């Protein structure tokens, strides 16, 4: 199409290109190489003169003048293809997850999802006993089990005649209980046949990453787990960009913006992810009878195809906080046609069900001492409280914690540097890279970024403004006066022959990160001030978010991202949203508790809160303009 950027053309073609800035030309992630043909567009600041001469362009700033052949490097689609998948054994061995299971057992509801399976033995029909199959089954359930069945779904009814006759009128029935009654959702042959799995699905829809657990609802066992990139990210890394995109008209034969975004999360992400989990567990999607989704408010609106326009307009009103129980197959998910879908309730326009689910997973709502939950992501969400009160707020941290707006940033996938130290004398780094032994680094994920900036500041390589003040072989300066620290030289990285670049962290990257960490710390300070609390009153700090295998809390304090509290008060709890969704899936009591959490929490809108901007400006230094807040840090 005339004047259509290569990025827009890639979107129409369904080609994965990372564009956290939404195509504004500021992130430099959508690098492609023109092999044949001609494109128009000047040299962007993210492309060196040599790279430009070799055909490298930013897809968002280049338009085809002729037919072109374009090479899309593997790194441009890494957000979708390299998201790390955690095996079910990894979930089972998680100390945090096992602690949550212990809490659920204490509640007495580790497998009370409202679904159960019974085996029935029916009398075979005859000339003297010609009762229909449906009535024969319901009568048996009522007489033997006392469940007062309300009926049988059409899906189960279609399977019933064959299932009964395959096993001499013995059958397994999947039931959904309501008080003293039940509905027959599915039937399977009984007799010598193996009992079927009654599966459920817990999903965390993050702005950047989607994670899911496939669960046996009778035992609570995790059958499979996995993650994938949120397909919406090519429309922008933050929720505001996507809300704006949702209002756009149809584009080149594709549907309007809201439907494009709905398809990006459902058809491109959730459907393949669910199918992959089912393949791993060797069960069909039709045996998933219940699903729970935890997500921020914008993501739930876009997933359900509900217009989110008013989320970003004062007074910031969502279409819904609670959705009630829905039909899980209606949004296009490959589940049982009568599956039940529950969505964790939201609290405000920018504090959603991922936080109510996360509060449950942290058990903050049951503790007497004052605790703080911090969920690090594109949106930074915070909850402060105990068993008597809970206050929440959200800040726009941007995508830096998940690799966006950072030239060498990436998700927490194979090849990501997740931890590092720097020798003060030699300035040489020691790196920990995600992946199998011998994995070469590709870039920095959030936890590695926190470590590296903390180390550069500790070693005096950068000053409080994030400017380089030392020289050495790892310090590279350009003709415009900018400087960068070379983390990995080009010949040692795994970027590949098609995109053979060093991994370096520049001053603009540090500046972007300082703004992100400043948003988190200023939100904490504002939340405390709104209650006239002091930071010393906090007894527990739970840090959540999928930004690596963990966070070096000392480094996070050193750079002024987290309050200067004793380290033993901090705990990294990983994907608390997914753990909370799992709890809601396997326990109706947990689901009711999450709803109660949502209704009982107070939401503060920081954008209209007096003093927040002053706090933000003060926090945009390493570690802070008020040095007394970060004294005596080793």
LUMVEX-363167 format. One line per field, with one value per residue (C-alpha): residue number from 1; x, y, z negated. Coordinates in Angstrom, 3 decimals. Example, Ala and Ser with C-alpha at 12.3 -4.5 7.8 and 13.67 -1.06 7.14 Angstrom:
n	1:2
X	12.300:13.670
Y	-4.500:-1.060
Z	-7.800:-7.140
//
This chain:
n	1:2:3:4:5:6:7:8:9:10:11:12:13:14:15:16:17:18:19:20:21:22:23:24:25:26:27:28:29:30:31:32:33:34:35:36:37:38:39:40:41:42:43:44:45:46:47:48:49:50:51:52:53:54:55:56:57:58:59:60:61:62:63:64:65:66:67:68:69:70:71:72:73:74:75:76:77:78:79:80:81:82:83:84:85:86:87:88:89:90:91:92:93:94:95:96:97:98:99:100:101:102:103:104:105:106:107:108:109:110:111:112:113:114:115:116:117:118:119:120:121:122:123:124:125:126:127:128:129:130:131:132:133:134:135:136:137:138:139:140:141:142:143:144:145:146:147:148:149:150:151:152:153:154:155:156:157:158:159:160:161:162:163:164:165:166:167:168:169:170:171:172:173:174:175:176:177:178:179:180:181:182:183:184:185:186:187:188:189:190:191:192:193:194:195:196:197:198:199:200:201:202:203:204:205:206:207:208:209:210:211:212:213:214:215:216:217:218:219:220:221:222:223:224:225:226:227:228:229:230:231:232:233:234:235:236:237:238:239:240:241:242:243:244:245:246:247:248:249:250:251:252:253:254:255:256:257:258:259:260:261:262:263:264:265:266:267:268:269:270:271:272:273:274:275:276:277:278:279:280:281:282:283:284:285:286:287:288:289:290:291:292:293:294:295:296:297:298:299:300:301:302:303:304:305:306:307:308:309:310:311:312:313:314:315:316:317:318:319:320:321:322:323:324:325:326:327:328:329:330:331:332:333:334:335:336:337:338:339:340:341:342:343:344:345:346:347:348:349:350:351:352:353:354:355:356:357:358:359:360:361:362:363:364:365:366:367:368:369:370:371:372:373:374:375:376:377:378:379:380:381:382:383:384:385:386:387:388:389:390:391:392:393:394:395:396:397:398:399:400:401:402:403:404:405:406:407:408:409:410:411:412:413:414:415:416:417:418:419:420:421:422:423:424:425:426:427:428:429:430:431:432:433:434:435:436:437:438:439:440:441:442:443:444:445:446:447:448:449:450:451:452:453:454:455:456:457:458:459:460:461:462:463:464:465:466:467:468:469:470:471:472:473:474:475:476:477:478:479:480:481:482:483:484:485:486:487:488:489:490:491:492:493:494:495:496:497:498:499:500:501:502:503:504:505:506:507:508:509:510:511:512:513:514:515:516:517:518:519:520:521:522:523:524:525:526:527:528:529:530:531:532:533:534:535:536:537:538:539:540:541:542:543:544:545:546:547:548:549:550:551:552:553:554:555:556:557:558:559:560:561:562:563:564:565:566:567:568:569:570:571:572:573:574:575:576:577:578:579:580:581:582:583:584:585:586:587:588:589:590:591:592:593:594:595:596:597:598:599:600:601:602:603:604:605:606:607:608:609:610:611:612:613:614:615:616:617:618:619:620:621:622:623:624:625:626:627:628:629:630:631:632:633:634
X	0.000:1.259:3.236:2.689:5.629:7.305:6.080:2.454:2.939:4.366:1.350:-1.024:0.985:1.060:4.868:6.222:8.228:9.034:7.845:7.525:7.194:4.223:6.059:7.162:10.805:12.044:12.887:14.936:13.668:12.080:15.390:15.172:17.585:16.540:18.073:16.421:14.434:14.263:12.757:12.466:13.351:16.342:18.968:17.514:19.660:19.445:21.202:24.886:26.131:27.781:24.635:22.571:24.902:24.500:20.721:19.620:16.498:13.836:10.648:8.513:10.366:10.791:8.319:8.748:9.254:9.443:8.920:11.333:12.797:13.358:15.271:13.646:16.351:15.473:15.877:13.085:10.566:12.169:9.318:7.056:9.296:11.816:9.605:10.898:8.575:8.643:8.063:5.487:8.266:9.675:6.284:5.933:9.361:8.741:8.935:6.510:3.993:4.216:3.673:0.535:-0.651:-0.124:-2.286:-5.022:-4.904:-5.270:-8.431:-9.605:-10.302:-7.399:-9.669:-13.091:-13.556:-17.252:-16.478:-16.390:-16.578:-18.790:-19.008:-22.505:-23.674:-27.016:-29.415:-29.382:-32.627:-35.029:-38.506:-39.771:-37.555:-37.506:-36.509:-34.428:-30.695:-30.890:-33.670:-32.071:-28.827:-30.468:-32.658:-29.612:-27.747:-30.726:-31.406:-27.869:-26.073:-28.876:-27.689:-31.009:-29.532:-30.774:-30.030:-27.359:-25.573:-26.123:-22.436:-22.791:-26.146:-24.601:-21.935:-24.256:-25.676:-22.280:-20.514:-23.085:-22.971:-19.180:-19.053:-22.292:-24.025:-21.236:-20.170:-18.025:-19.931:-18.364:-20.630:-20.810:-22.337:-24.595:-25.592:-27.487:-27.989:-25.736:-25.469:-23.928:-21.204:-19.677:-19.865:-17.240:-17.356:-16.918:-16.146:-12.533:-11.916:-9.510:-11.137:-10.886:-8.995:-11.083:-8.834:-8.809:-6.793:-5.220:-4.020:-2.157:-2.484:0.326:0.908:4.070:3.877:1.062:1.526:-0.734:-1.103:-3.095:-4.360:-6.051:-9.008:-9.562:-6.021:-4.756:-1.736:-0.171:-0.244:1.597:2.710:3.977:4.343:4.134:4.530:1.382:0.628:-0.653:2.852:3.372:0.720:2.696:4.359:2.023:-1.716:-2.252:-0.836:-3.174:-6.210:-5.452:-4.950:-8.298:-10.094:-8.542:-10.608:-10.094:-6.663:-6.026:-8.716:-8.035:-10.751:-11.081:-8.613:-10.556:-11.057:-7.411:-6.271:-8.761:-7.528:-3.896:-4.360:-6.822:-6.099:-2.368:-1.437:-3.939:-5.196:-1.683:-0.600:-3.593:-3.228:0.442:-0.405:-3.034:-0.559:1.968:-0.624:-2.094:-5.674:-8.060:-9.135:-12.714:-11.670:-10.947:-14.122:-13.095:-10.725:-9.627:-7.963:-6.078:-5.039:-4.859:-8.003:-7.053:-6.126:-9.464:-11.353:-9.348:-9.595:-13.381:-13.689:-15.061:-14.219:-11.492:-11.553:-12.780:-10.030:-7.623:-10.049:-10.865:-12.555:-11.000:-14.025:-13.818:-16.775:-16.671:-14.799:-16.416:-17.546:-19.448:-19.121:-18.873:-18.927:-15.258:-15.689:-17.478:-14.277:-12.866:-10.803:-10.379:-12.201:-15.244:-18.202:-19.853:-16.668:-16.948:-14.732:-13.998:-12.035:-10.315:-11.997:-10.363:-10.083:-9.544:-8.713:-5.034:-5.178:-6.759:-7.403:-3.720:-3.307:-6.337:-5.106:-1.573:-2.758:-4.344:-1.170:0.923:-1.620:-1.121:-4.837:-4.483:-1.456:-1.647:1.613:1.679:2.903:3.650:3.111:4.956:4.199:6.935:5.921:4.968:2.551:3.884:1.109:1.345:-0.796:-0.167:-2.103:-2.899:-5.938:-7.726:-7.200:-5.625:-4.676:-3.595:-2.229:-0.561:2.254:3.415:6.855:7.101:8.495:12.058:11.607:10.655:13.334:11.497:13.012:16.440:18.677:19.956:16.848:14.871:12.371:13.474:14.129:17.057:20.044:18.971:21.528:19.623:22.402:25.861:28.666:31.352:34.916:35.613:39.273:39.058:35.424:35.046:31.588:30.677:27.374:24.640:22.713:19.332:19.427:21.367:25.050:27.152:24.300:25.702:24.083:21.597:20.683:19.598:16.306:14.892:16.751:20.054:19.423:18.882:22.111:24.183:23.076:23.555:27.084:27.984:26.877:28.609:31.890:31.711:31.478:28.313:27.221:23.883:22.512:23.494:26.363:29.634:32.509:35.212:37.207:38.336:38.137:34.500:33.501:32.622:31.988:30.417:30.869:27.856:29.336:27.225:28.761:27.938:29.238:30.000:28.573:29.409:31.617:30.077:32.141:31.033:27.305:24.632:22.907:23.804:25.476:22.445:22.577:26.114:26.127:27.694:25.519:25.950:24.123:24.070:23.279:19.869:19.112:20.098:17.970:14.937:15.522:15.950:12.532:11.033:12.571:11.696:8.054:8.051:9.754:7.693:4.499:5.605:6.343:3.017:1.063:2.742:2.202:-1.506:-1.846:0.638:2.819:6.580:8.573:9.807:6.255:6.472:7.241:7.018:7.722:6.606:8.075:6.275:6.731:8.272:11.465:13.925:14.474:14.716:15.818:18.924:17.151:20.368:20.968:17.344:17.760:21.163:19.720:16.696:14.011:12.967:12.945:16.031:14.714:16.516:16.917:15.134:11.908:12.013:10.844:10.578:7.407:7.495:4.267:1.822:-0.976:-0.695:-0.466:-3.582:-5.410:-4.452:-5.915:-9.183:-9.262:-8.940:-10.800:-14.170:-13.363:-10.222:-12.240:-14.703:-11.784:-10.336:-13.715:-13.829:-10.304:-11.356:-14.412:-12.536:-9.528:-9.198:-7.733:-5.719:-5.316:-1.730:-2.096:-4.414:-2.730:-1.028:2.680:3.186:5.007:7.366:8.133:8.730:11.189:13.094:13.357:14.841:18.439:20.710:19.568:17.567:17.974:17.466:20.581:19.433:16.833:19.624:22.364:24.594:24.067:27.010
Y	0.000:3.557:5.122:2.058:1.354:-2.038:-2.446:-1.952:-4.348:-6.921:-6.475:-7.168:-10.239:-11.565:-11.376:-10.918:-7.718:-6.336:-2.722:-1.709:1.984:1.247:2.296:5.747:5.157:5.549:1.987:0.749:-2.834:-3.356:-3.716:-5.393:-5.714:-4.817:-7.410:-6.419:-3.420:0.164:1.768:5.404:6.773:8.469:7.002:6.688:7.203:3.503:2.490:3.265:4.611:1.266:-0.659:1.736:1.156:-2.598:-2.296:-2.175:-0.115:0.417:-1.126:1.596:4.379:2.743:2.529:0.390:2.265:-0.948:-4.635:-5.493:-8.550:-8.007:-10.127:-10.232:-11.256:-13.807:-11.222:-9.065:-11.772:-12.993:-11.553:-14.179:-17.151:-17.140:-16.657:-19.219:-22.156:-23.531:-27.263:-28.660:-30.053:-26.531:-25.311:-28.262:-27.644:-23.934:-23.141:-20.230:-22.387:-25.118:-22.586:-21.456:-25.053:-25.273:-22.200:-23.661:-26.945:-24.987:-23.485:-27.037:-26.456:-27.568:-29.416:-27.810:-26.361:-27.210:-30.010:-33.698:-37.060:-40.000:-43.461:-44.824:-48.323:-48.337:-51.133:-51.853:-50.934:-53.611:-54.029:-54.062:-51.105:-48.717:-45.561:-43.127:-42.843:-39.265:-39.983:-43.271:-41.442:-38.540:-40.888:-42.870:-39.733:-38.541:-41.885:-43.102:-39.817:-37.542:-34.707:-33.599:-33.206:-30.149:-31.561:-32.551:-30.307:-30.744:-31.663:-34.493:-35.586:-36.087:-38.364:-40.227:-43.039:-44.132:-43.779:-45.971:-48.741:-48.868:-50.086:-52.032:-48.961:-48.011:-44.379:-41.674:-38.429:-35.000:-32.913:-29.251:-28.886:-26.040:-26.395:-29.730:-30.002:-30.661:-30.465:-33.204:-31.554:-34.611:-38.408:-41.056:-44.849:-46.585:-50.246:-51.026:-47.613:-45.258:-42.456:-39.148:-36.104:-33.169:-30.277:-26.581:-23.669:-20.769:-17.869:-14.667:-12.203:-9.715:-6.682:-8.353:-12.037:-14.563:-17.535:-20.519:-23.680:-26.744:-28.406:-31.653:-30.259:-33.423:-33.544:-29.978:-31.351:-29.131:-31.143:-28.630:-25.023:-22.542:-18.931:-16.941:-13.370:-11.245:-10.788:-7.273:-5.995:-5.106:-2.439:-0.903:-1.974:-0.091:-0.191:3.420:2.661:-0.301:1.632:4.193:1.388:-0.151:2.961:2.837:1.875:-1.241:-1.368:-2.830:-5.483:-6.287:-5.655:-2.536:-1.878:-3.467:-6.705:-6.701:-6.539:-9.194:-11.533:-10.791:-12.036:-14.849:-16.317:-15.609:-16.218:-18.024:-20.606:-21.882:-21.761:-23.801:-26.276:-26.718:-27.400:-29.945:-31.676:-31.874:-33.336:-35.594:-34.437:-32.627:-29.057:-30.298:-31.749:-28.267:-27.498:-24.410:-21.512:-18.506:-15.425:-12.795:-9.676:-5.919:-3.959:-3.048:-6.628:-8.002:-5.427:-6.228:-9.993:-9.748:-7.265:-4.533:-0.947:0.310:3.942:5.409:3.799:6.550:9.478:11.272:10.119:6.799:4.485:0.849:-0.969:-3.526:-4.538:-7.968:-9.940:-12.729:-16.301:-16.527:-19.267:-20.083:-21.077:-17.828:-15.728:-18.361:-20.428:-24.147:-25.454:-27.594:-25.759:-25.307:-24.477:-21.925:-18.854:-16.638:-13.400:-12.036:-8.737:-5.382:-2.530:0.487:1.504:0.610:-1.933:-5.110:-8.737:-9.585:-7.612:-9.008:-12.490:-11.499:-10.217:-13.608:-15.445:-13.307:-13.815:-10.124:-9.846:-12.343:-10.795:-8.514:-6.732:-4.050:-5.474:-4.103:-5.937:-4.561:-6.009:-4.989:-4.799:-2.342:-0.983:-0.962:-1.817:-1.581:-2.702:-1.611:-3.043:-5.931:-7.877:-4.624:-2.404:-2.379:0.599:0.260:2.390:2.032:3.892:3.888:2.339:1.643:-1.518:-1.225:-4.013:-6.375:-5.269:-2.504:0.981:-0.576:-1.006:-4.392:-5.290:-8.487:-10.668:-13.234:-15.952:-18.110:-15.866:-13.145:-11.948:-12.217:-11.392:-9.833:-8.389:-5.908:-5.857:-2.394:-2.398:-3.903:-3.029:-6.585:-8.200:-11.677:-12.759:-15.288:-16.187:-17.923:-21.134:-24.370:-24.630:-22.707:-20.420:-17.197:-13.925:-12.067:-9.147:-8.030:-8.903:-6.895:-8.570:-8.348:-4.683:-3.938:-5.763:-4.055:-0.511:-1.190:-2.445:0.453:2.869:0.941:0.902:4.632:4.031:6.151:9.070:9.881:11.100:7.870:9.499:7.634:9.182:6.532:5.397:1.919:-0.663:-1.371:2.300:3.370:7.011:8.236:11.391:13.022:12.755:9.806:6.825:3.160:0.208:-2.842:-5.798:-8.395:-7.821:-8.719:-11.866:-13.223:-12.610:-14.863:-12.254:-14.229:-13.467:-11.585:-9.093:-9.251:-6.526:-6.058:-5.959:-2.544:-0.305:3.375:6.527:6.799:3.248:4.145:7.270:5.217:2.800:5.590:6.931:3.444:2.812:6.361:5.703:2.676:4.404:7.596:5.521:3.800:7.141:8.621:5.607:5.843:9.598:9.237:7.217:9.311:6.202:5.911:3.328:1.828:0.610:-1.928:-5.428:-7.433:-6.493:-8.930:-8.261:-9.919:-9.961:-12.186:-10.208:-13.044:-15.832:-13.321:-9.828:-8.812:-6.737:-5.087:-3.758:-2.618:-0.657:0.703:2.316:3.710:1.460:-0.073:1.421:1.066:-1.699:-4.754:-7.411:-10.022:-8.040:-8.594:-11.612:-12.194:-14.214:-14.480:-14.538:-13.932:-13.264:-16.766:-18.344:-16.452:-17.579:-21.174:-20.737:-19.421:-22.352:-25.164:-23.582:-21.858:-20.495:-18.879:-17.434:-15.932:-14.529:-12.831:-11.234:-10.000:-8.597:-6.646:-5.186:-4.242:-2.471:1.311:2.604:5.833:7.547:8.804:11.037:13.308:12.900:16.062:15.682:12.639:14.506:16.099:12.632:11.326:14.081:13.547:9.793:10.148:9.967:7.201:6.515:9.675:13.397:12.793:10.836:10.221:7.752:5.415:5.687:2.784:0.596:-1.746
Z	0.000:0.717:-2.133:-4.310:-6.604:-6.581:-10.158:-9.126:-6.218:-8.630:-10.917:-8.039:-7.072:-10.641:-10.838:-14.357:-14.775:-18.200:-18.391:-22.059:-21.151:-18.904:-15.748:-16.914:-16.023:-19.594:-20.683:-17.709:-18.120:-14.698:-12.828:-9.433:-6.526:-2.982:-0.652:2.635:3.814:2.619:-0.474:-1.443:-4.840:-6.414:-8.692:-12.229:-15.295:-16.155:-12.904:-12.430:-9.069:-8.301:-9.161:-7.053:-4.115:-4.619:-4.276:-7.899:-8.547:-11.190:-9.830:-11.390:-9.543:-6.132:-3.249:-0.141:3.131:5.174:4.548:1.742:0.107:-3.608:-6.096:-9.536:-12.050:-14.682:-17.424:-15.943:-16.801:-20.017:-22.080:-20.533:-19.845:-22.696:-25.747:-28.221:-28.852:-32.382:-32.600:-34.989:-37.178:-37.576:-38.796:-41.153:-42.657:-43.223:-46.947:-46.524:-44.686:-47.303:-50.068:-48.296:-48.094:-51.839:-52.395:-50.180:-52.111:-55.339:-53.841:-53.147:-49.466:-47.306:-44.861:-45.250:-41.775:-41.603:-39.154:-39.894:-38.182:-39.084:-37.600:-37.063:-36.205:-34.371:-33.595:-29.893:-28.126:-26.957:-25.550:-29.129:-30.167:-27.180:-29.088:-27.000:-27.637:-28.998:-31.479:-32.491:-33.357:-35.203:-37.205:-38.296:-39.334:-41.344:-42.996:-43.676:-44.275:-45.443:-43.216:-41.677:-38.183:-36.361:-32.947:-30.469:-27.996:-24.277:-23.879:-26.419:-25.008:-21.577:-23.084:-25.444:-23.254:-21.963:-25.330:-27.099:-24.503:-24.372:-27.977:-28.628:-30.014:-32.384:-32.135:-33.660:-34.055:-34.447:-36.656:-37.601:-41.041:-42.124:-45.781:-45.916:-42.166:-39.208:-35.432:-33.306:-31.210:-29.585:-29.444:-28.698:-28.424:-31.789:-32.322:-31.516:-30.019:-31.813:-33.779:-31.898:-33.120:-34.299:-33.370:-34.147:-32.859:-34.791:-32.615:-33.351:-30.459:-30.899:-28.714:-27.396:-28.316:-28.675:-31.014:-31.614:-33.711:-32.665:-35.851:-36.872:-38.813:-40.850:-42.259:-41.764:-39.872:-37.217:-33.984:-31.792:-31.867:-29.343:-28.264:-25.054:-23.921:-23.914:-20.214:-20.898:-21.555:-17.912:-18.472:-21.345:-24.576:-26.927:-27.493:-26.380:-22.918:-22.626:-23.788:-21.069:-18.516:-19.463:-18.200:-14.714:-11.652:-9.510:-7.865:-4.403:-4.642:-8.290:-10.902:-13.038:-15.833:-18.702:-16.782:-15.608:-19.221:-20.323:-17.608:-18.498:-22.049:-21.349:-17.913:-17.763:-21.391:-23.610:-21.123:-20.162:-23.806:-25.004:-22.150:-23.063:-26.713:-25.714:-23.408:-26.259:-28.625:-25.895:-26.405:-24.033:-24.715:-25.100:-28.458:-29.859:-31.814:-33.754:-33.095:-35.148:-33.695:-35.691:-33.790:-34.039:-33.290:-29.727:-28.851:-30.110:-28.031:-24.886:-25.432:-25.698:-22.826:-25.096:-24.134:-26.542:-25.347:-28.634:-30.678:-29.636:-29.767:-33.010:-35.236:-34.005:-34.158:-32.986:-31.470:-34.296:-37.440:-37.712:-34.687:-36.404:-35.119:-31.335:-28.733:-28.168:-24.535:-23.591:-23.246:-20.871:-23.305:-22.461:-25.545:-26.263:-24.643:-28.052:-29.969:-32.737:-32.501:-35.522:-35.334:-38.432:-39.406:-38.785:-41.265:-39.023:-35.481:-35.963:-38.796:-37.520:-38.286:-38.090:-41.309:-43.166:-42.252:-43.294:-46.671:-47.312:-46.282:-48.641:-51.455:-52.276:-53.079:-55.959:-57.704:-60.724:-59.941:-57.244:-53.946:-50.504:-47.198:-44.161:-40.723:-38.290:-34.657:-31.959:-34.529:-38.069:-40.527:-44.300:-47.220:-50.810:-53.712:-56.032:-57.209:-58.098:-55.042:-51.582:-49.402:-45.779:-42.974:-39.588:-37.875:-34.282:-34.615:-30.896:-29.327:-30.679:-33.266:-30.441:-27.991:-26.148:-25.630:-26.264:-23.203:-24.381:-26.370:-25.932:-27.751:-30.322:-27.735:-26.637:-25.993:-28.422:-30.959:-34.236:-36.730:-36.663:-38.755:-37.682:-38.959:-40.365:-39.282:-35.794:-34.986:-33.608:-34.007:-35.218:-33.651:-34.377:-31.222:-30.991:-29.015:-28.698:-29.551:-27.065:-26.023:-24.570:-25.628:-23.443:-25.689:-29.153:-30.827:-33.720:-36.566:-34.672:-33.951:-37.634:-38.466:-35.796:-36.591:-40.292:-39.622:-37.336:-40.047:-42.829:-40.897:-40.158:-36.409:-36.182:-38.344:-39.948:-36.592:-34.862:-32.919:-32.371:-34.276:-33.759:-30.740:-29.724:-26.996:-27.848:-27.619:-24.085:-23.234:-19.998:-17.941:-19.595:-23.101:-24.200:-25.968:-26.513:-28.508:-26.353:-28.240:-25.574:-22.543:-19.182:-18.637:-22.049:-21.656:-20.156:-18.018:-14.921:-11.625:-10.321:-13.176:-14.544:-17.171:-20.562:-23.661:-25.207:-27.649:-26.722:-28.641:-26.972:-28.165:-31.717:-31.512:-30.429:-33.287:-35.835:-34.869:-35.274:-38.695:-39.712:-38.906:-41.228:-44.150:-43.875:-43.829:-47.043:-48.676:-47.568:-48.797:-52.201:-52.401:-51.601:-54.823:-56.804:-57.102:-57.278:-55.331:-58.598:-59.285:-56.447:-57.708:-54.466:-50.854:-48.164:-44.723:-41.814:-38.053:-35.423:-34.853:-35.471:-37.967:-40.795:-41.745:-43.638:-46.274:-47.417:-43.910:-43.610:-46.852:-45.782:-42.642:-44.482:-43.060:-46.389:-49.911:-52.096:-54.350:-55.788:-53.109:-55.196:-54.746:-50.975:-49.022:-45.288:-44.598:-40.807:-38.822:-41.660:-39.172:-37.701:-41.157:-42.203:-39.057:-39.887:-43.381:-41.938:-39.512:-42.035:-44.963:-44.920:-48.364:-46.965:-44.061:-46.552:-48.577:-45.474:-44.769:-48.357:-48.005:-44.932:-46.609:-49.768:-48.277:-47.924:-44.663:-44.407:-41.029:-41.106:-38.050:-40.027:-43.406:-44.710:-45.244:-43.027:-40.263:-42.789:-44.178:-40.664:-39.748:-43.005:-42.359:-38.850:-40.070:-41.341:-43.958:-44.810:-45.326:-49.051:-49.950:-53.521:-52.210:-51.054:-53.635:-54.707:-51.651:-51.069
//
